[in-house]
Amino acid sequence: MKLWGGRFEAGPAALFERYSGSLHFDKKLFEADVIGSKAFANALESVGILTVDERNRIHAAFDEMLAEAASPGYFDADDEDIHTFVIRKLGESVGELSEKIHTGRSRNEQVAADFRHWMKGTIRAVQARLESLMGSLLRLAEREFGALLPGYTHLRRAQAVLFSHYLLAYFEMFHRDWERLQQAYERTDVSPYGCGALAGSGFPFDRDAMAADLGFSGVAANSLDAVSDRDFALDFLYAASVAMLHASRMAEDWILYSSEEFGFLEMGDEVTTGSSLMPQKRNPDALELLRGKTGRVCGNLQSLMMTLKGLPMSYNRDLQEDKEGVFDTAAQAADSLEVLTLCVDTARIRPEAMERAAEEGWVSAAALAEMLSRSGVSFHRAHQIVGGIVLASVKQGKKPAEWTLDELREFAPELDERARAALVPRNALENHRLPGGTASDSVRDAIAAAKSRLERLEQASSEQEE
Ligand code: ARG
């Protein structure tokens, strides 16, 4: 079925019908479309186009449709789009009365309203996945509190940090991602209803009441903008892309950390696969897929930006291309975050391997130089002295702990018994006591703070749902 046709002599080519039809993907907006149409029926009743009885019959038919939609093959139809499908279904149930439902309404405002409505629920779902992930990171940070990780820069051992401190770094990223999604939610939470095809409506609808009926917090201020704006979708695509980038960075870390070369952790059987040829293999496919899907999700953002870049005011059919990428991003991001949570929950951490790597490396070199500079040696000279010790170590194949104080003093007579203590990675770590640093007390405080921050997000989410 089509919602137009009077002004045409011939119908569209079959090829073009296939090309332009969107039901196969915009059926995802079914529920939003029906809920929106129920609200619109209320609006039509309030301006006298529908009687109360007619509105009630329409509502009952819509409720029945919502209940039936799960049945197999429900969406096997050749309607142009989901909006057409819903009106045809309404007609099958209430007959001619259905012809009134589109009075003073355009699919341009309708599709924008449906998309926003759907997106609000989707953003909440992604936020909920982030909350679970943050919760798992915090649980692991508490469980493995004390495990010492060689922190890296340039993927070279740099300075010792607590493994929990490392986990909290990802907590921060996902926390910001949640906030970015929240901002996207607030910009999405605006009703286009009452904007018509582009110019507003000649019927005396109460736009605020329609918005409230649909659960929107406000109304779009300009009708032209309302039917052609998709930057709320860009906001979501951007926020989801950044969350995926963060998840992908963590995936990359854990692919490395779980390798034989690092051995810092072991991925659970739940998220690894074997090889069809090499019996010994245990591959981190879940994390690799996540890393791969990140490219695709970032591509969806780029794709919608390109779709929007040259659009003349106001609605253009190009806008139908806004949906598939957004649907894909929503599904991939939600699944990826859930998979990463499962990876965190099922990993076995190997603190002894982390600590060994830290002890073999020179992660305390800076601590030794700083110690020297505290006893009056300029930092530049201290840096030179410790560099000399490291060079000698490398040449002699000697670990930091193997240097005696007498040997160290040959490099700098200023060194005393505290030098050997400074070379112990854990001591160096405990020196970094500032807020945001990696000393045990700082990290304990940070975990406690992170827990209450997460509780606040969860609280905000549940209030939004009400
Ligand atoms: N299916 C269209 C979309 O997704 C909505 C229909 C509006 N069509 C139109 N020719 N004005 O944007």
Boltz pocket constraint, residues with backbone or C-beta under 6 A from the ligand:
constraints:
  - pocket:
      binder: B
      contacts: [[A, 22], [A, 26], [A, 80], [A, 81], [A, 107], [A, 108], [A, 111], [A, 315], [A, 316], [A, 317], [A, 319], [A, 320], [A, 321]]
      max_distance: 6.0
